[in-house]
């Protein structure tokens, strides 16, 4: 698990009124996601799902599932044509995050879910509250 605090990031989305705080998924549903995906999901990702969804226009968390084109990846989100995936073949519980744009092969963009979510928060913060 990340040494950083995922709850701080979740509060960051709260401050931007982009995290309604209503749990979208229950613990039971998250456990079912792991069963269906055939792997343990990253702890920070699970905490985020249990805390509530992020409301950011065309971004959506998706119920995690194996990527059709390569079963070592698990899809967890989508923004426009970008698909966000975990590389479950990595030897860690905090899988790296890859991005696939359209039909392109997934490329590693972040070392873990925390880094990905932090970058997303920084992106929307600068858009909503430019300096």
N, C-alpha and C positions, 0 to 999 in steps of 0.2 A: 504494500500500500504506500501511497505517496507520503513523504514526511511533511508535506504541507497540509493545511486544513481545508478539506473540501467544504465544510460548513461555512467558512469565510467566503468562498466563491458563491455559494448558494445565496448567502446574505447580500452579496453584490448584485445578483439578479433581482432580489427583493427590492433593493434601493432604487433600481431602475424601473420598478413596477412591471418586471418581465417574468416574474416567478410568482404566480398566484398563491403558492403554498398549499394548494389542494393536492393531496397525493393522487397521482394518476394511476399508480400501480400499488398493489398490496404486497406484503412480504410473500404471500402464497403465489401471486402472479410472477414475482421476480424468481422464485424458486422454479416455477414452471418454465420460465424463459431459459434458465440454466439447463434444465432437463431437455428442452427442445433443441437448444443450441449445442448440446453435448459437451459443455465445458462450464467451469466456474467463471462467472463474470467478474470484472475488476471491482474491488470493494468501493472505490470512489464512485464508480458508475452506478452501482446498486444504491448507494446512499442518495445519489441525485434522483434516481427513479422514485425512491420512496419519499423524498422531500416534496416532489411535485414537478410539474412540467415547466419547461421554459417556453414562454410565449413570445416568439420572435418571427412574425410574418411567415415566411416560407420555410423556416427551419422546423423540422419535426424529428423527435425521437421516434424510432420505429421499434416495434417488438423485435428483439434480437433474433436473428436467424442466420443459418449458414449462407454464405455468398454462393450464388448459383455457379459462378465461374471458377471458384477455388474454395474448397471446403475447409481450408485452414483459416479462412477469414470469416468473421461474424459481422454482419451489417447491424449498426445500431442507430444510424441517423441519416437524414437527407436534407440538403439545402439546394434548391434549384436542381441542377443536374449532378451535383456533387453527392457522392455516397461516402459515408464515414464508416470505417470498419476497424475491428480489432484483429490483430494477427495472433491467433490462438496457438500458433506453432512456436511462439517465443517462449523461452524458458523463464517465465515470470508470471505472477498472478496479476500484474499491472501491465497488461498487454500494450504494445505500441499501437498508435492510431495511424491508420492509412486513409488516404483519400483516393477515390476513383471518380474521374470526371467523364461522364458519358460512358463510352465503351472502353476507355483507357484502362490499362493495367494499374492496379492500386500502387500508390507511392507512399512511402513512410513520410509522415509530416511531424509527428509528435512522439515523444518517448512513452507517454502514458495518457490516460484519460484526464487527469488533473491538468497537465500542460495544455491539452486541447481545450478544456473548458475555460481555463484561464485566458487563453488567446481569444476565445469567443467573447468572454466578458470584456476584455480590453478593446476588442473591435467594436462591440456595440456601445461601450462607454464613450469611446471617442466619437462615434457617430451621433449619439444622443447628447453628449456634453463636450463638444470640442473646446480645446483650450484657447 
